Each structure stands twice: as structure tokens, then as C-alpha cells.
């Protein structure tokens, strides 16, 4: 299955759903992530995609988690 983003609207409500398996697997492969880091990166990337789905023209979005745990920083 290919990755995809689906948008729906009804009575002033917007709904977004995404399948990002291929995107996340590519990022995990490129960054050579351990399982916990892979989960954090995948969730952060998916969240960034869902939030950016509403942006216009040349707007940009960055999500950054700066933790004091073993992962440290996660940025998408």
C-alpha cells in the first residue's frame, strides 16, 4: 500500500487521516534507528504531516521534542 493523506470536511469540521508506513520506514533506514527512536521519529513525522496539511503557499512547520531521556531531541 502506498502512503496517502485523506482529508474530509463536514459541517465545519475537518478530518485528516494518514498512512505513512513507507515514509517512516525510509526515515528509519536513512537514520539507522533503534526501535524506540524509530517509533518516536515516525510519530513525530506523522504529526508534522497532519499539522502541515493545512498550511498555505510557502508556510513551514517544525516539530521538536527536546527531552532529557536517552533519545534527546526528535525533530521533524
MDAnalysis code that builds the backbone (N, CA, C; Angstrom):
import MDAnalysis as mda
import numpy as np

u = mda.Universe.empty(228, n_residues=76, atom_resindex=np.repeat(np.arange(76), 3), trajectory=True)
u.add_TopologyAttr("name", ["N", "CA", "C"] * 76)
u.add_TopologyAttr("resid", np.arange(1, 77))
u.add_TopologyAttr("resname", ["UNK", "UNK", "UNK", "UNK", "UNK", "UNK", "UNK", "UNK", "UNK", "UNK", "UNK", "UNK", "UNK", "UNK", "UNK", "UNK", "UNK", "UNK", "UNK", "UNK", "UNK", "UNK", "UNK", "UNK", "UNK", "UNK", "UNK", "UNK", "UNK", "UNK", "UNK", "UNK", "UNK", "UNK", "UNK", "UNK", "UNK", "UNK", "UNK", "UNK", "UNK", "UNK", "UNK", "UNK", "UNK", "UNK", "UNK", "UNK", "UNK", "UNK", "UNK", "UNK", "UNK", "UNK", "UNK", "UNK", "UNK", "UNK", "UNK", "UNK", "UNK", "UNK", "UNK", "UNK", "UNK", "UNK", "UNK", "UNK", "UNK", "UNK", "UNK", "UNK", "UNK", "UNK", "UNK", "UNK"])
u.atoms.positions = np.array([
    [0.843, -1.179, 0.000],
    [0.000, 0.000, 0.000],
    [0.888, 1.242, 0.000],
    [0.549, 2.195, -0.794],
    [1.284, 3.458, -0.841],
    [0.829, 4.359, 0.299],
    [1.717, 5.257, 0.714],
    [1.343, 6.253, 1.717],
    [0.312, 7.197, 1.130],
    [-0.586, 7.666, 1.969],
    [-1.573, 8.628, 1.492],
    [-2.129, 9.456, 2.650],
    [-2.667, 10.613, 2.275],
    [-3.305, 11.531, 3.214],
    [-4.718, 11.767, 2.712],
    [-5.691, 11.606, 3.591],
    [-7.097, 11.787, 3.230],
    [-7.650, 12.935, 4.054],
    [-8.356, 13.844, 3.364],
    [-8.981, 14.984, 4.035],
    [-10.488, 14.891, 3.840],
    [-11.235, 15.277, 4.879],
    [-12.699, 15.300, 4.782],
    [-13.216, 16.496, 5.579],
    [-14.299, 17.076, 5.118],
    [-14.943, 18.168, 5.847],
    [-16.438, 17.920, 5.898],
    [-17.034, 18.326, 7.007],
    [-18.484, 18.206, 7.170],
    [-18.928, 19.148, 8.272],
    [-19.852, 20.023, 7.957],
    [-20.442, 20.940, 8.935],
    [-19.394, 21.670, 9.782],
    [-18.382, 22.220, 9.123],
    [-17.370, 22.995, 9.832],
    [-16.321, 22.177, 10.557],
    [-16.276, 20.886, 10.334],
    [-15.292, 20.011, 10.967],
    [-14.356, 19.466, 9.894],
    [-13.067, 19.538, 10.142],
    [-12.073, 18.971, 9.223],
    [-11.488, 17.714, 9.840],
    [-11.343, 16.695, 9.016],
    [-10.789, 15.426, 9.473],
    [-9.639, 15.050, 8.538],
    [-8.510, 14.677, 9.127],
    [-7.348, 14.240, 8.357],
    [-6.944, 12.854, 8.840],
    [-6.586, 11.998, 7.903],
    [-6.078, 10.664, 8.233],
    [-4.909, 10.372, 7.299],
    [-3.894, 9.721, 7.816],
    [-2.703, 9.459, 7.008],
    [-2.175, 8.054, 7.246],
    [-1.673, 7.458, 6.178],
    [-0.904, 6.226, 6.243],
    [0.504, 6.608, 5.810],
    [1.475, 6.470, 6.713],
    [2.837, 6.949, 6.444],
    [3.885, 5.841, 6.585],
    [3.494, 4.627, 6.380],
    [4.396, 3.488, 6.591],
    [5.667, 3.588, 5.751],
    [5.533, 3.851, 4.457],
    [6.707, 3.924, 3.582],
    [7.611, 5.103, 3.953],
    [7.010, 6.242, 4.253],
    [7.763, 7.431, 4.659],
    [8.577, 7.144, 5.910],
    [7.947, 6.572, 6.911],
    [8.616, 6.289, 8.180],
    [9.691, 5.222, 7.996],
    [9.416, 4.187, 7.239],
    [10.423, 3.148, 7.006],
    [11.654, 3.706, 6.304],
    [11.459, 4.620, 5.366],
    [12.594, 5.254, 4.682],
    [13.415, 6.078, 5.664],
    [12.754, 6.833, 6.533],
    [13.471, 7.637, 7.533],
    [14.231, 6.745, 8.508],
    [13.610, 5.657, 8.939],
    [14.268, 4.721, 9.855],
    [15.513, 4.126, 9.203],
    [15.393, 3.770, 7.934],
    [16.528, 3.203, 7.194],
    [17.654, 4.229, 7.056],
    [17.313, 5.463, 6.691],
    [18.336, 6.502, 6.489],
    [19.040, 6.893, 7.784],
    [18.294, 6.887, 8.895],
    [18.872, 7.302, 10.167],
    [19.370, 6.132, 11.007],
    [19.167, 4.899, 10.532],
    [19.624, 3.694, 11.226],
    [19.166, 3.702, 12.693],
    [17.854, 3.825, 12.882],
    [17.263, 3.996, 14.222],
    [17.083, 2.679, 14.962],
    [17.211, 2.775, 16.283],
    [16.800, 1.696, 17.161],
    [15.271, 1.730, 17.271],
    [14.624, 0.652, 17.725],
    [13.157, 0.590, 17.735],
    [12.444, 1.734, 18.462],
    [12.918, 2.127, 19.629],
    [12.252, 3.209, 20.369],
    [12.412, 4.539, 19.629],
    [13.605, 4.784, 19.114],
    [13.841, 6.005, 18.347],
    [13.018, 6.000, 17.058],
    [12.876, 4.837, 16.450],
    [12.082, 4.720, 15.223],
    [10.620, 5.066, 15.485],
    [10.080, 4.592, 16.604],
    [8.688, 4.902, 16.950],
    [8.511, 6.394, 17.196],
    [9.438, 6.999, 17.923],
    [9.349, 8.437, 18.208],
    [9.462, 9.258, 16.933],
    [10.406, 8.899, 16.073],
    [10.575, 9.619, 14.809],
    [9.344, 9.463, 13.924],
    [8.833, 8.255, 13.810],
    [7.662, 8.010, 12.967],
    [6.441, 8.772, 13.441],
    [6.217, 8.798, 14.732],
    [5.061, 9.526, 15.270],
    [5.222, 11.029, 15.095],
    [6.456, 11.518, 15.271],
    [6.699, 12.949, 15.090],
    [6.525, 13.350, 13.628],
    [7.043, 12.543, 12.707],
    [6.892, 12.842, 11.280],
    [5.427, 12.817, 10.862],
    [4.674, 11.843, 11.351],
    [3.255, 11.746, 11.011],
    [2.483, 12.935, 11.579],
    [2.797, 13.338, 12.799],
    [2.151, 14.509, 13.398],
    [2.452, 15.764, 12.592],
    [3.702, 15.919, 12.158],
    [4.074, 17.079, 11.348],
    [3.314, 17.083, 10.031],
    [3.168, 15.927, 9.410],
    [2.421, 15.820, 8.156],
    [0.962, 16.221, 8.346],
    [0.344, 15.729, 9.399],
    [-1.060, 16.046, 9.648],
    [-1.256, 17.530, 9.958],
    [-0.337, 18.115, 10.717],
    [-0.454, 19.534, 11.028],
    [-0.152, 20.402, 9.807],
    [0.789, 19.990, 8.977],
    [1.168, 20.768, 7.794],
    [0.149, 20.652, 6.658],
    [-0.768, 19.730, 6.757],
    [-1.763, 19.544, 5.694],
    [-2.643, 20.772, 5.527],
    [-2.653, 21.648, 6.497],
    [-3.481, 22.851, 6.467],
    [-2.717, 24.104, 6.057],
    [-1.416, 23.994, 5.822],
    [-0.602, 25.162, 5.513],
    [-0.860, 25.665, 4.093],
    [-0.624, 26.945, 3.895],
    [-0.813, 27.585, 2.594],
    [0.539, 28.008, 2.027],
    [0.636, 28.071, 0.720],
    [1.780, 28.599, -0.028],
    [3.120, 28.164, 0.540],
    [3.912, 29.116, 1.029],
    [5.270, 28.798, 1.472],
    [5.406, 28.732, 2.986],
    [4.326, 28.463, 3.685],
    [4.410, 28.310, 5.134],
    [5.149, 27.019, 5.465],
    [5.745, 26.981, 6.636],
    [6.506, 25.803, 7.058],
    [6.173, 25.468, 8.514],
    [6.463, 24.239, 8.882],
    [6.173, 23.758, 10.224],
    [7.327, 22.879, 10.679],
    [7.768, 23.073, 11.912],
    [8.778, 22.210, 12.522],
    [8.262, 21.768, 13.882],
    [8.361, 20.480, 14.151],
    [8.014, 19.948, 15.462],
    [9.306, 19.449, 16.091],
    [9.549, 19.881, 17.328],
    [10.776, 19.496, 18.014],
    [10.445, 19.081, 19.446],
    [10.860, 17.891, 19.807],
    [10.767, 17.406, 21.179],
    [12.177, 17.399, 21.733],
    [12.387, 18.117, 22.816],
    [13.712, 18.218, 23.434],
    [13.638, 17.605, 24.828],
    [13.857, 16.306, 24.878],
    [13.718, 15.593, 26.142],
    [15.053, 15.375, 26.832],
    [14.989, 14.979, 28.094],
    [16.206, 14.693, 28.839],
    [16.436, 13.191, 28.977],
    [15.690, 12.402, 28.192],
    [15.844, 10.954, 28.208],
    [16.919, 10.494, 27.241],
    [16.985, 9.201, 26.987],
    [18.031, 8.638, 26.129],
    [17.945, 9.094, 24.667],
    [16.769, 9.497, 24.204],
    [16.647, 9.946, 22.812],
    [17.131, 11.378, 22.614],
    [17.008, 12.194, 23.628],
    [17.404, 13.596, 23.485],
    [16.392, 14.364, 22.676],
    [16.782, 14.799, 21.470],
    [15.916, 15.615, 20.625],
    [15.351, 14.800, 19.459],
    [14.079, 15.060, 19.138],
    [13.451, 14.490, 17.954],
    [12.853, 15.663, 17.193],
    [13.223, 15.834, 15.940],
    [12.762, 16.969, 15.140],
    [12.224, 16.481, 13.806],
    [11.080, 17.037, 13.425],
    [10.510, 16.756, 12.097],
    [10.093, 18.085, 11.496],
])
